[in-house]
Amino acid sequence: MADAQHINNPEAVSGATKSSDVENKSYEKDLWAARITEIPSNMQMRCDYDVRTDGQPVYLGFAPKGLATSVTGWLLHKFTYDGSDRITVRQIAYDIWDDRADVGTTYE
């Protein structure tokens, strides 16, 4: 089993692939954790709750501010929930916000 301090520490990992500069800079040595980067402030977000009435979205979309909902360039998230309203699956696609629920939009 791996030593606990090596699990999330990009500087301690050895092998054929060296940690990238971004991985090294995002690692907080004092906390033994990697920083999480949020969506930048120059992005817009849209939510679609579909038929849900519990306030949890079925679709989330992120794109640069000013990008129309009718053009490609949106990072789309589709969520599936279980019977207890917990997210069980998150699928991602890069497509048009207006087409997020279309059969032709491929989520992986």
Secondary structure as the mmCIF struct_conf table of DSSP 4:
data_model
#
loop_
_struct_conf.conf_type_id
_struct_conf.id
_struct_conf.beg_label_comp_id
_struct_conf.beg_label_asym_id
_struct_conf.beg_label_seq_id
_struct_conf.end_label_comp_id
_struct_conf.end_label_asym_id
_struct_conf.end_label_seq_id
HELX_RH_AL_P HELX_RH_AL_P1 ALA A 4 ILE A 7
BEND BEND1 ASN A 8 ASN A 8
TURN_TY1_P TURN_TY1_P1 PRO A 10 ALA A 12
BEND BEND2 GLY A 15 THR A 17
HELX_LH_PP_P HELX_LH_PP_P1 LYS A 18 SER A 20
HELX_RH_AL_P HELX_RH_AL_P2 ASP A 21 SER A 26
STRN STRN1 TYR A 27 GLU A 28
TURN_TY1_P TURN_TY1_P2 LYS A 29 TRP A 32
STRN STRN2 ALA A 33 ALA A 34
HELX_LH_PP_P HELX_LH_PP_P2 ARG A 35 PRO A 40
TURN_TY1_P TURN_TY1_P3 SER A 41 ASN A 42
STRN STRN3 MET A 43 ASP A 48
TURN_TY1_P TURN_TY1_P4 ASP A 50 VAL A 51
BEND BEND3 ASP A 54 GLY A 55
BEND BEND4 VAL A 58 VAL A 58
STRN STRN4 TYR A 59 PRO A 64
TURN_TY1_P TURN_TY1_P5 LYS A 65 GLY A 66
TURN_TY1_P TURN_TY1_P6 THR A 69 SER A 70
BEND BEND5 VAL A 71 VAL A 71
STRN STRN5 THR A 72 TYR A 81
TURN_TY1_P TURN_TY1_P7 GLY A 83 SER A 84
BEND BEND6 ASP A 85 ASP A 85
STRN STRN6 ILE A 87 ILE A 96
HELX_RH_3T_P HELX_RH_3T_P1 TRP A 97 ASP A 99
TURN_TY1_P TURN_TY1_P8 ARG A 100 ALA A 101
BEND BEND7 ASP A 102 ASP A 102
TURN_TY1_P TURN_TY1_P9 VAL A 103 GLY A 104
#
